[in-house]
Amino acid sequence: MEILYIAGLYHDIGKGRGKDHSGLGMKIVKRFCERHRLTKKDTDLIKWLVKNHLKMSITSQKEDLSNPKIINNFTEIIGNEERLNYLYCLTVADISATNPNLWNSWNESLLNDLYFKTLNTINFKQESFRFSKSAAEKQFSSKTKSDQLKVRELWKNFYPSYFQSHSPELIKDHSLVITKRKSDTVVKVFPKNETFNTDSLLVYTKDRLNVFRTIVGELDSQNINVLEASLYGTKNGYCLDHIIISDPKGDPLQLNKDQIRDIELRITRSLEKDKLKPKLVKKKLPRHFLTLKKDTQIEINHDMVNRWTQLDIKTADRPGLLSSICSVFAKNNASIKKARISTYGERAEDRFCISSLEETPFLKKSELDKLISELKTSLDG
């Protein structure tokens, strides 16, 4: 049974029946399968694919794939490798057919990440996709004792969440750059690799208010997009920011070594100032933006395990959106811990995990209400 058959079936039902595939939709699936004399096994597979056709794209684009619970929950829904393979193909076909502009290197890397982590969980080939400090230490077996000692000293200041969220290879690359730095701030662009089919940015500097906003301002001025950001504080007062970046279309940066170095120097110089002054890049809004319905929606969830408040923001996309959001967070003393930036045509669906200056969720109703109100005013005003 060819996967294109399944993808074609979904589009026939989706366009003709809307989002609800139950009831009459499943009757169409049944008639389709009977007409083509498919076995009960294949029929059940098609029904399952139609029912779960959005699950993989939503999970990969909106959830934290470094969280074992997310992968385990997704694996329970998938069940086996056959379903995973078919759903992956259907998801790619669905995204490409819905809007070719939505399929880019970043979406591809997210799907691949989810696919292989799910496959590993299904096959029990590894206990977990979590990477521990001991796994990262093996990456330094060929390094000198001096390098190994510097890395161990560096790691004493890192919290477990950093090691659990990144591969040993990436931890090694980060550590070597940080231990060889010549000043308090180091900025390094890593080109696309096997894990992510786009570029990433490492920033290690003294932790204080407006660090991430300053980085975003510099990237914005160079027309570079932020796709995802993981921000880690350290025990000795520094912060380590791992940021996935791309061109405006979501593809890898097409820049030479000199241009990359210029970006690194710009960010470094901005962060080395005694008082951070984030750039607010003013760009002309597209004419069509003025006619868009700008009803920003914000969903709130307090995560007491990670000690942060999760905000899911749905709004109209526009130049400088991330800078505007960061500005409101800074004004309300909200520290960004994680960010996932997703754009669907003219709509942006972004997720931010924030904490107060006391490293707790925004549990005070007055503070949270004020933050939400100012976000909506900034984005819809």
FIDOGU-645401 format. One line per field, with one value per residue: residue number from 1; y, x, z of N, C-alpha, C in turn. Coordinates in steps of 0.001 Angstrom, whole numbers. Layout:
# residues N
num <- (NUM|...)
nY <- (Y|...)
nX <- (X|...)
nZ <- (Z|...)
caY <- (Y|...)
caX <- (X|...)
caZ <- (Z|...)
cY <- (Y|...)
cX <- (X|...)
cZ <- (Z|...)
# end
This chain:
# residues 381
num <- (1|2|3|4|5|6|7|8|9|10|11|12|13|14|15|16|17|18|19|20|21|22|23|24|25|26|27|28|29|30|31|32|33|34|35|36|37|38|39|40|41|42|43|44|45|46|47|48|49|50|51|52|53|54|55|56|57|58|59|60|61|62|63|64|65|66|67|68|69|70|71|72|73|74|75|76|77|78|79|80|81|82|83|84|85|86|87|88|89|90|91|92|93|94|95|96|97|98|99|100|101|102|103|104|105|106|107|108|109|110|111|112|113|114|115|116|117|118|119|120|121|122|123|124|125|126|127|128|129|130|131|132|133|134|135|136|137|138|139|140|141|142|143|144|145|146|147|148|149|150|151|152|153|154|155|156|157|158|159|160|161|162|163|164|165|166|167|168|169|170|171|172|173|174|175|176|177|178|179|180|181|182|183|184|185|186|187|188|189|190|191|192|193|194|195|196|197|198|199|200|201|202|203|204|205|206|207|208|209|210|211|212|213|214|215|216|217|218|219|220|221|222|223|224|225|226|227|228|229|230|231|232|233|234|235|236|237|238|239|240|241|242|243|244|245|246|247|248|249|250|251|252|253|254|255|256|257|258|259|260|261|262|263|264|265|266|267|268|269|270|271|272|273|274|275|276|277|278|279|280|281|282|283|284|285|286|287|288|289|290|291|292|293|294|295|296|297|298|299|300|301|302|303|304|305|306|307|308|309|310|311|312|313|314|315|316|317|318|319|320|321|322|323|324|325|326|327|328|329|330|331|332|333|334|335|336|337|338|339|340|341|342|343|344|345|346|347|348|349|350|351|352|353|354|355|356|357|358|359|360|361|362|363|364|365|366|367|368|369|370|371|372|373|374|375|376|377|378|379|380|381)
nY <- (-1187|2092|5056|7485|7018|7011|9636|11017|10188|11381|14133|14292|13791|15734|18202|18064|17525|19008|19525|17500|14147|12034|9795|10422|10919|8686|6726|7278|6637|3902|3041|3747|1984|-477|-303|-423|-2871|-3402|-4986|-5878|-5161|-3162|-1349|-620|651|2874|4221|4877|6580|8722|9657|10515|12369|14936|14770|14299|16549|18628|17868|17876|20549|22117|21060|20310|18617|17623|16667|13769|12792|13851|12510|9846|9854|10419|8171|6165|6684|6208|3515|1397|667|589|2194|4602|5102|5388|7557|9565|9938|10718|13081|14758|14908|16129|18657|19798|19794|21370|23955|24894|26688|26321|24134|23647|23681|23720|22668|20159|19168|19108|17190|14964|14701|14076|11712|9868|9769|8708|6261|5059|4761|3009|706|126|498|2145|3257|5730|8847|10828|12629|12136|13542|11791|10520|12638|13136|11151|12122|13571|11979|11804|14204|16519|16258|18685|20081|18445|18842|21574|21495|19894|21587|23677|22397|22015|24165|23942|23129|20079|20076|21141|19188|17126|17944|18158|16782|14670|15404|18071|19263|18900|20564|23086|23289|23300|25700|27562|27142|27964|30644|34174|36271|37539|37124|35017|34276|32164|30889|27941|25925|24186|20750|17133|16676|18974|20538|23136|26303|27025|29016|29844|31483|32707|34354|36904|36682|38681|41083|41444|40116|38095|39592|41517|39946|39077|41527|42203|40053|40468|42856|41982|40565|37937|35041|33781|30538|28703|28669|27881|28643|28836|29223|29513|28224|30017|32570|33079|32849|30475|30396|28639|28838|28336|29326|30974|31822|34278|32562|30245|28552|27323|29677|31508|32437|33752|33079|35492|37100|35651|35879|38623|38882|37468|39148|41527|40827|40089|42536|44071|42726|43038|45518|47695|48450|47017|47702|46957|46606|48095|47207|48868|48044|48295|47612|44977|45735|44196|43502|45384|44831|42427|40252|40942|39452|38584|35570|34047|31372|29915|28083|26721|25347|23448|21673|22323|24881|27208|29445|28687|30203|30211|31787|33052|34875|37538|37321|39353|41707|42035|40863|39068|40689|42606|41064|40198|42654|43360|41274|41858|44332|43539|42079|39389|36396|34664|31236|29125|29010|28607|29169|29467|29698|30008|30604|33579|33664|33507|31172|30988|29708|30394|29884|31152|32736|34294|36924|35696|33125|31566|30373|32596|33186|35037|36612|39305|40203|38468|39008|41652|41338|39758|41492|43650|42367|41723|44285|45330|43651|43759|46391)
nX <- (843|748|2082|1304|-1254|-2596|-2093|-3405|-6018|-6484|-6432|-8626|-10732|-10247|-10507|-13081|-14665|-13921|-12384|-13308|-13063|-14559|-17443|-19257|-16921|-15270|-16794|-16452|-13764|-13949|-15458|-13683|-11565|-12819|-13486|-10999|-10218|-8740|-6995|-8148|-6236|-4758|-6809|-7461|-5078|-5115|-7370|-6428|-4306|-5634|-7098|-5067|-3585|-2502|-960|1849|3052|2151|3231|6017|6494|5548|6017|8369|11030|13138|12211|11633|9104|7345|8174|7703|4917|4083|5101|3509|1094|1765|2747|3942|6670|5880|3547|4729|6497|4701|3160|5054|5705|3186|2823|4847|3943|1482|2100|3594|1737|-314|767|3428|5392|5604|7161|10344|13893|14077|11615|11900|14126|13057|11004|12579|14070|12074|11158|13388|13906|11528|11566|13812|12828|10689|12019|13608|16353|17955|18165|17095|16594|17797|20710|23430|25837|27996|27972|28651|31213|32765|33299|35572|37745|39931|41153|43573|44890|44819|42783|40629|40505|39842|37292|35890|35936|34408|31934|31101|29597|27293|23838|21821|19795|20815|22610|20818|19359|20766|22856|25781|27790|27182|27389|30096|31184|30204|31476|34237|34488|33740|35624|37934|37671|38489|37534|34834|32572|31471|30694|29393|28743|27375|27495|24972|24278|24351|22362|20669|19250|19905|21298|22989|23347|25622|25760|27583|27730|27872|25161|22323|19618|17947|19689|18963|17167|18875|20477|18533|17836|20196|20324|17951|18522|20193|18583|18015|16393|14998|14421|14236|14954|16992|17618|20009|20829|23770|25647|27554|26803|26633|25197|24067|23169|21471|20656|18565|18901|17976|17498|15097|13197|13309|15372|18850|21513|22937|25760|29103|32351|33417|31144|29739|31516|31353|28751|29006|30838|29362|27279|28809|30109|27881|27007|29107|28983|28596|26008|23257|21812|19343|18734|16075|14712|13300|11079|9468|6078|4393|1993|-328|-582|-1958|-4580|-5048|-6660|-6077|-6252|-4827|-4129|-3622|-2476|-2150|-21|1063|4077|5137|7156|9358|9481|8434|6366|4342|3693|1600|1469|-581|-693|-797|1733|4649|7271|9837|8458|9328|11125|9379|7835|9825|10532|8284|8335|10774|10164|8355|9855|10286|11900|13161|13167|12907|12157|10038|9634|7213|5909|3098|2263|608|290|1615|2698|3838|5811|6635|8604|8656|10059|9903|11896|12704|13051|10740|7430|5002|2952|1488|-1513|-2030|406|679|-1653|-1173|1095|35|-1914|-344|1129|-847|-1712|612|928|-1467|-2136)
nZ <- (0|-956|414|-648|-1452|994|1864|-173|330|2831|2143|413|2189|4148|2777|1887|4126|6297|9557|11183|11379|12198|12376|9554|8072|8625|7476|4802|4598|5048|2786|789|1298|919|-1774|-2940|-2159|184|2892|6247|8099|6746|6362|9001|9639|7907|8900|11432|10749|9498|11655|13360|11958|12386|14610|14718|13509|15173|17658|17113|16439|18513|21056|23740|22791|24197|26493|28226|28946|27050|24722|25490|25871|23251|21960|23056|21802|19129|19010|17285|14956|12268|12090|12829|10678|8506|9414|9547|6805|5855|7267|6230|3559|3998|5150|3046|955|1972|2346|608|1459|4167|4619|5566|6342|9117|10072|8994|10444|13029|12771|12100|14435|16333|15164|15300|18043|18959|17606|18792|21372|20932|20027|22169|22139|23477|26806|27318|25594|26904|27670|29670|32017|32165|29681|28052|28956|27803|25330|25567|25814|24111|24378|25822|29214|30441|29066|29741|32498|32652|31512|33360|35577|34564|34223|36825|37480|36039|35735|36039|34046|31681|30696|30261|28143|25761|23135|23586|21759|21100|23610|24039|21987|22823|25338|24751|23341|25314|27402|26178|25856|25846|27224|29339|27834|25248|21915|19514|16321|15140|12317|10314|11134|11589|13449|13615|10877|10398|11476|14611|17592|20095|23144|25769|28729|31335|33542|33409|33430|30327|28576|26656|25145|24099|22431|20589|19440|18025|16210|14863|13577|11621|10033|10781|11838|14910|15876|17927|21420|24158|27407|29873|33247|35321|38166|38933|38186|35451|32116|29757|26557|24129|20870|18125|14835|11742|8225|6936|5790|7178|6600|6437|7133|4522|4540|4421|5976|6943|7210|9142|11273|11705|12698|15110|16442|16654|18433|20648|21331|22054|24332|26060|27132|29979|30741|29389|26272|24476|20984|19230|16512|13907|11504|8370|8355|6639|4112|4135|6781|8228|7707|8873|11236|14465|16934|19602|21276|24388|26207|29420|31579|34549|35481|37920|38369|36709|37566|36280|34299|31616|28573|25862|22924|20474|17591|15110|12663|12290|11342|13790|15901|17956|19344|20376|22152|23938|25018|26551|28419|29739|30877|32775|34506|33835|33321|30585|30043|28247|24736|21963|18643|16241|12972|10958|7980|7973|10656|13949|16307|19277|21968|25283|28132|31231|34168|37423|38959|41235|40476|40224|39210|37630|39827|41238|40891|40219|39096|36923|35452|34738|33099|30978|29992|29070|27113|25183|24548|23396|21182|19770|19633)
caY <- (0|3257|6139|8538|6667|7456|11100|11446|9951|12413|15421|14221|13920|17002|19336|17950|17350|19832|18920|16371|12936|10986|9626|10346|10842|7312|5942|7493|5828|2490|2810|3835|743|-1574|-134|-833|-4228|-3440|-5909|-5249|-4563|-1900|-450|-93|1563|4121|4904|5436|7696|9847|10169|11111|12970|16175|14537|14388|17930|19442|17498|18304|21995|22858|20480|20262|17265|17180|16170|12348|12556|14163|11408|8640|10003|10299|6774|5377|6890|5590|2080|534|1302|718|3401|5751|5349|5908|8877|10501|10247|11456|14430|15516|15170|17040|20012|20276|20025|22462|25213|24578|27608|25882|23079|24185|22870|23637|21688|18852|18730|18791|15898|13925|14557|13340|10370|8977|9576|7778|4954|4508|4361|1819|-455|-50|392|2880|3430|7018|9748|11779|12515|12473|14096|10723|10307|13765|13025|10242|12898|14236|10969|12029|15541|16567|16298|20092|20382|17691|19500|22820|21158|19448|22787|24396|21652|22123|25286|23677|22350|18846|20295|21388|17905|16282|18513|18252|15612|14763|16119|19508|19659|18981|21774|24238|23327|23690|27135|28338|27040|28632|32059|35108|37316|37029|36812|34318|34063|31275|30325|26595|25629|23030|19470|15966|16730|20026|20931|24594|26801|27326|30073|29721|32723|32493|35683|37151|36701|39854|41393|41895|39411|37490|40673|42127|39006|39126|42801|42121|39126|41140|43882|41277|39820|36529|34592|32850|29455|28063|29125|27283|29578|28177|29938|28682|28452|31103|33860|33226|32197|29794|30417|27845|29415|27865|30501|30673|32984|34580|31469|29078|27720|27677|30948|31442|33485|33304|33116|36880|37567|34977|36491|39954|38692|37094|40333|42477|40365|40158|43933|44532|42088|43435|46837|47657|48483|46497|48537|46157|47322|47927|47385|49268|47622|48648|46502|44668|46407|43315|43332|46319|44271|41156|40239|40839|39055|37741|34617|33601|30296|29906|26827|26784|24104|23506|20824|23142|26182|28306|29605|28515|31040|29900|33029|32982|36246|37785|37458|40623|41982|42521|40289|38527|41824|43216|40181|40265|43963|43292|40388|42574|45374|42888|41267|37981|35797|33608|30012|28409|29640|27890|30130|28775|30580|29307|31627|34911|33514|33027|30437|30925|29234|30915|29438|32283|32701|35589|37175|34757|31800|30855|30702|33829|32714|36162|36947|40702|40303|37736|39756|42831|40855|39344|42696|44432|41586|41894|45686|45498|42880|44097|47833)
caX <- (0|1592|1745|614|-2669|-3102|-2063|-4493|-7275|-6646|-6770|-10004|-11641|-9997|-11041|-14520|-15415|-13414|-11442|-13896|-12950|-15361|-18752|-19319|-15572|-14792|-17555|-15777|-12549|-14334|-15843|-12444|-10803|-13569|-13397|-9663|-10029|-7658|-7198|-8588|-5057|-4471|-7941|-7282|-3946|-5551|-8254|-5586|-3554|-6552|-7454|-3903|-2745|-1849|-271|3301|3447|1903|4197|7373|6616|5099|6423|9790|11465|14159|11482|11321|7673|6724|8487|7018|3485|3929|5376|2327|80|2254|2626|4920|7498|5144|2727|5629|6984|3612|2749|6100|5516|1941|3028|5620|3054|425|2660|3991|552|-1114|1442|4846|6268|5727|8160|11694|14920|13800|10541|12471|14972|12188|10370|13603|14400|10974|11110|14434|13733|10406|12029|14676|11985|9937|12907|14353|17779|18667|17293|16414|17354|18454|22157|23958|27184|28966|28027|29388|32622|33441|33693|36847|38771|41112|41693|44650|44441|44548|41446|39658|40396|39093|35893|35299|35729|33280|30699|30676|28651|26129|22756|21518|18890|21594|23124|19693|18662|21603|23661|27170|28588|26949|27966|31546|31463|29978|32468|35540|34433|33664|36876|39011|37331|39495|36843|33640|31539|31861|29580|29839|27742|27687|26740|24070|24952|23492|21233|19775|19559|19987|22411|22722|24168|25973|26153|27935|28053|27357|23703|21630|18407|18021|20677|18323|16596|20002|20827|17458|17949|21297|19939|16897|19138|20850|17526|18162|15268|15164|13443|14105|15983|17074|18430|20409|21647|24801|25809|28513|26308|26667|24097|24427|22003|21585|19597|18493|18678|17768|17154|13671|12349|13481|16445|20179|22084|23872|26727|30495|33013|33554|29825|29452|32365|30815|27581|29520|31450|28296|26607|29797|30291|26665|26901|30238|28709|28210|24552|22757|20831|18860|18272|14692|14798|12025|10939|8176|5130|3768|705|-1440|-684|-2958|-5924|-5172|-7356|-4968|-6757|-3823|-4629|-2544|-2835|-1227|118|2130|4840|5774|8345|10442|9422|8208|5029|4374|2752|1425|980|-1002|-916|-406|3176|5087|8678|10094|7522|10046|11657|8260|7488|10936|10474|7248|8851|11799|9480|7645|10826|10099|13099|12822|13939|12846|11282|9845|9025|6619|5145|2242|1739|537|82|2731|2293|5089|5734|7679|8609|9234|10030|10087|13273|12983|13122|9488|6388|4242|1761|701|-2498|-1898|1572|410|-2673|-508|1943|-821|-2546|641|1461|-1937|-1681|1770|801|-2697|-2385)
caZ <- (0|-1075|1345|-1387|-1400|2288|1853|-1047|1041|3843|1526|-75|3323|4827|2026|1708|5355|7378|10485|11887|10583|12801|11773|8099|7547|8707|6491|3520|4667|4891|1391|12|1494|288|-3219|-3369|-1655|1160|4008|7490|8715|6053|6632|10351|9604|7277|9850|12488|10178|9302|12977|14026|10911|12841|15880|14621|13219|16367|18689|16747|16321|19691|22331|24077|22443|25140|27665|28036|29094|25764|23809|25951|25569|21800|21612|23428|20763|17892|19228|16615|13944|11006|12186|12860|9319|7682|9882|9137|5373|5704|7812|5234|2419|4430|5275|1716|128|2545|2006|363|2180|5546|4707|5488|7001|10551|10264|8680|11556|14157|12484|12196|15851|16949|14581|15797|19481|19104|17141|19834|22490|20507|19905|23414|21837|24510|27971|27153|24751|27782|27643|30979|32046|31900|28230|27475|29347|26878|24162|25827|26092|23267|24657|26811|30606|30758|28545|30537|33799|32450|31256|34630|36395|33963|34443|38224|37567|35209|36339|35277|32912|30466|30202|29871|26982|24569|22804|24033|20756|21231|24896|23816|21204|23697|26413|24205|23018|26556|28167|25441|25688|26359|27974|30009|26849|24032|20989|18445|15414|14664|11092|10371|11319|11408|14366|13155|9509|10346|12263|16022|18170|21511|23823|27174|29242|32678|33541|33918|32694|28933|27761|25484|24335|23378|21355|19599|18731|17062|15144|14103|12727|10524|9336|11150|12648|16029|15786|19241|22348|25487|28172|31113|34210|35942|39597|39169|37717|33997|31414|28518|25666|22892|20034|16742|13991|10318|7405|7092|5303|8024|6052|6941|6689|3392|4838|4415|7276|7387|7634|10409|12294|11971|13567|16428|17054|16986|19648|21727|21737|22726|25646|26905|27699|31389|30772|28126|25582|23342|19795|18802|15069|13323|10115|7795|8385|5360|3964|4473|8224|8744|7516|9572|12511|15405|18239|20252|22260|25274|27129|30555|32318|35542|35597|39233|38337|36154|38238|35351|33725|30164|27827|24447|22325|19079|17144|13720|12503|11734|11657|15141|16866|19103|20106|21105|23268|24901|25670|27589|29468|30501|31639|33881|35244|33500|32751|29628|30231|26975|23748|20699|17731|15096|12088|10008|7077|8565|12088|14767|17501|20023|23352|26158|29516|31951|35625|38067|39368|42317|39856|40478|38226|37869|40528|41735|39864|39785|38221|35689|34705|34170|32018|29858|29450|28305|25902|24220|24090|22528|19945|19048|19639)
cY <- (1240|4379|7280|8279|7214|8981|11650|11275|11038|13734|15419|14446|15290|18181|19283|17948|18201|19052|17682|15139|11781|10819|9440|10230|9427|6383|6085|6679|4365|2179|2837|2516|-447|-1508|-635|-2186|-4345|-4394|-5141|-4547|-3210|-881|185|914|2912|4913|5587|6649|8923|10495|10951|11916|14239|15962|14761|15824|18817|19151|18032|19813|22751|22333|20478|18840|16788|16618|14708|12042|12808|13011|10141|8701|9839|8848|5877|5501|6158|4070|1215|1285|1511|1987|4653|6106|5958|7320|9932|10919|11075|12898|15307|15889|16208|18475|20598|20614|21193|23818|24919|25461|27201|24801|23674|23294|22689|22616|20272|18320|18361|17437|14756|13647|13728|11901|9442|8764|8608|6367|4284|4015|3093|578|-742|-197|1212|3166|4706|7860|10832|11553|12995|13050|13029|10435|11423|13673|12144|10979|13520|13250|11198|13394|15463|16618|17724|20487|19683|18339|20788|22549|20715|20629|23586|23726|21695|23209|25072|22833|21133|19070|20528|20068|17004|16728|18500|16999|15776|15550|17633|20037|19811|20269|23028|24391|23787|25179|27975|28312|27748|30127|32942|36268|36712|36559|36082|34036|33235|30757|28954|26315|24378|21733|18330|16017|17754|20480|22438|25019|27041|28346|29786|31095|32391|33826|35821|37332|37995|40118|41873|41210|38866|38558|41365|41253|39084|40410|42789|41184|39752|42152|43264|40391|38305|36147|33700|31816|28792|28556|28373|28101|28978|29120|28983|29076|29617|32423|34124|32634|31590|29701|29626|28213|28861|29049|30087|31965|33210|33475|30215|28125|28155|28987|30724|32573|32919|33492|34538|37432|36935|35614|37880|39869|38359|38302|41358|42100|40471|41582|44463|43987|42476|44821|46694|47645|48074|47416|47791|47030|47056|48251|47704|48898|47979|47432|46250|45286|45524|43166|44222|45775|42951|41324|39956|40506|38059|36856|34091|32547|30167|28538|26943|25403|24159|22630|21630|24552|27338|28348|29535|29373|30600|31097|32807|34393|36372|37967|38805|40827|42495|41945|39815|39638|42481|42383|40246|41576|43958|42393|41131|43636|44803|41933|39766|37459|34631|32411|29166|29153|28754|28815|29381|29755|29741|30347|32990|34860|32984|32329|30139|30454|29772|30341|30491|32061|34115|35774|36249|33321|30945|31185|32018|33466|33853|36663|38369|40870|39626|38470|40975|42430|40501|40554|43494|43691|41821|43330|45906|44815|43251|45594|48501)
cX <- (881|1115|1023|-883|-3296|-3163|-3195|-5844|-7523|-7079|-8181|-10996|-11504|-10613|-12561|-15312|-14922|-12512|-11995|-13878|-13748|-16659|-18698|-17942|-15038|-15559|-16930|-14491|-12883|-14680|-14611|-11677|-11503|-13435|-12058|-9256|-8817|-7995|-7657|-7423|-4742|-5577|-7805|-6137|-4347|-6455|-7430|-4809|-4435|-6886|-6301|-3015|-2014|-935|1232|3756|3254|2936|5589|7533|6296|5631|7939|10296|12628|13530|11098|9826|6937|6936|7756|5529|3217|4124|4184|1229|483|2183|3686|5616|6754|4291|3595|6115|5909|3216|3781|5904|4258|2094|3789|4730|1994|932|2977|2784|-287|-547|2926|5807|6484|6785|9542|12646|14640|12707|11039|13300|14142|11515|11369|13970|13336|10929|12135|14343|12590|10818|12922|13866|11212|10819|13726|15857|18624|17675|16475|17244|18013|19961|22707|25358|28226|29090|28813|30884|33421|33927|35081|37985|40061|41755|42791|44067|44101|43150|40371|39430|39583|37600|35204|35018|34533|31961|30209|29624|27382|25102|22432|20676|19641|22073|22011|19059|19469|22445|25081|28050|28432|27526|29476|31900|31302|31117|33830|35585|34490|34991|38038|38749|38381|38859|35599|32573|32135|30607|30091|28653|28222|26865|25893|24872|23958|22254|20207|20202|19486|21071|22004|23730|24388|26363|26383|28419|27536|25842|23190|20434|18736|19094|20032|17744|17679|20419|19809|17540|19043|20954|18882|17486|19845|19870|17664|17041|15722|14051|13192|15234|15864|18076|18726|21226|22682|24966|26746|28110|26421|25388|24628|23166|22306|20396|19685|18107|18551|17621|15648|12726|12467|14559|17800|20690|23061|24876|28141|31110|33144|32234|29422|30247|31856|29615|28028|30093|30396|27614|27547|29960|29075|26571|28033|30049|28249|26687|24024|21680|20363|18399|16792|14665|13414|12011|9539|7274|4565|2371|-452|-1618|-1777|-4369|-6120|-5963|-6326|-5453|-5796|-4468|-3452|-3078|-1741|-1209|1303|2782|5633|7023|9550|10493|9355|6745|5151|3289|2745|739|660|-1368|-540|1104|3504|6563|8818|9197|8247|10625|10567|7882|8558|10922|9446|7700|9852|11166|8796|8544|10597|11349|12714|13757|13987|11915|11220|9047|8510|5776|4384|1593|1783|316|1335|2155|3564|4853|6931|7502|9350|9180|10214|11555|13692|13043|11903|8493|5695|2897|897|-214|-2325|-734|1315|-610|-2062|355|1115|-1452|-1569|1099|406|-1964|-541|1565|-424|-2911|-1985)
cZ <- (0|-165|647|-1450|-122|2332|987|-396|2072|3221|964|1056|3971|4117|1938|2989|6518|8312|11169|11003|11172|12017|10278|7479|7539|7766|5108|3469|4405|3447|487|76|832|-1221|-3736|-2790|-724|2295|5242|8166|8077|6294|8004|10400|9008|8215|10946|11982|9986|10642|13611|13076|11347|14044|15786|14363|14443|17443|18368|16791|17611|21013|22496|23872|23302|26414|27442|28127|27780|24784|24207|25651|24075|21364|21949|22381|19483|17976|18583|15475|12623|11012|12149|11463|8436|8102|9509|7680|5149|6191|6826|4049|2770|4510|3895|859|635|2168|1834|1139|3636|5715|4520|6284|8490|10829|9984|9847|12782|13970|12612|13651|16565|16453|15236|17307|19758|18704|18184|21024|22158|20539|21158|23152|22801|25613|27842|26219|25591|27758|28977|30866|31706|30408|27557|27789|28385|25625|24323|26090|25297|23505|25715|28223|31026|30295|29372|31893|33696|32263|32549|35551|35887|34327|35893|38404|36755|35980|35457|34028|31601|29866|29688|28556|25694|24373|23336|23068|20891|22535|24771|23075|22051|24702|25920|23888|24299|27312|27474|25258|26346|27127|28610|29030|25657|23212|19826|17641|14953|13412|11249|10462|11164|12290|13921|11771|9349|11326|13720|16525|19651|22031|25291|27728|30664|32620|34150|33025|31284|28084|26489|24566|23515|22197|20231|18777|17676|15902|14245|13126|11526|9741|9541|12110|13805|15940|17132|20122|23665|26279|29545|31988|34794|37417|39904|38504|36240|33396|30120|27674|24401|22019|18623|15864|12530|9540|7531|6633|6155|7553|6605|6362|5546|3533|4810|5812|7820|7901|8977|11543|12673|12913|14991|17163|17470|18301|20842|22244|22487|24144|26585|27511|29150|31545|29411|27552|24329|22187|19568|17315|14515|11843|9626|7790|6996|5293|4418|5983|8807|8627|8251|10863|13595|16820|18889|21311|23070|26233|28183|31224|33268|35682|36898|39300|37853|36740|37234|34937|32217|29528|26370|23801|20849|18636|15677|13641|11883|12063|13088|16212|18123|19974|20947|22331|24348|25678|26801|28734|30355|31404|32874|34673|35051|32796|31852|29842|28961|26041|22512|19778|16507|14292|11074|9093|7742|10078|12772|15990|18294|21452|24135|27552|30316|33462|36151|38430|40507|41815|40204|39368|38588|38517|41069|40630|39338|38812|36879|34829|34021|32974|30786|29182|28582|27048|24830|23674|23099|21175|19121|18900|18348)
# end
